[in-house]
């Protein structure tokens, strides 16, 4: 574990040093478009920073968890501070009032139903990072794909939650709402982003 932590520290230092260097180069040479490369470096740093990858995943869903979300968000806010013209989009999904009903199905069917929901969230993500930030709150983080992809995800989520999940004896409707948050316009610090998300999802109750 000491070796992993040492590698993690080296990777973090090297990546941020490189990102800073490209930021300086871009300032000196405006004609050179370096933002995308700097963002790629920052995102690549995530792989070096996982001291214990198992801790990055939510045990109930297998999705990336709250700590992974916080770490990813910190990196993007750092990037946005350096590149004022760039934006990152968060698509929030809050699932409301279904936990009690899911419990009525029994443990086995509840697991099946939850898996059906998570599989659909991953399918809609289509490669975009999706996090289970807390109970009832899921967040998609859209970087280079831009606003069109964020709208696509939000639209697909809204459409999917018009239907039912599960099948046969454990089929049910699950009520949810979505929001789209543009960073840094709507929030530019980690606490501000989290406050926005938690306020929007305060009634989320499903696992």
LINNOR-V293498 format. One record per helix or strand of 3 or more residues. SS is the DSSP state (~ for helix, > for strand). FROM is the first residue (numbers start at 1). LEN is the number of residues. If there is no record, write none. Layout:
SS/FROM/LEN  SS/FROM/LEN
//
This chain:
~/2/27  ~/35/15  ~/53/4  ~/66/17  >/88/9  ~/99/5  ~/107/19  >/129/6  >/137/6  ~/147/14  ~/168/3  >/175/9  ~/190/11
//
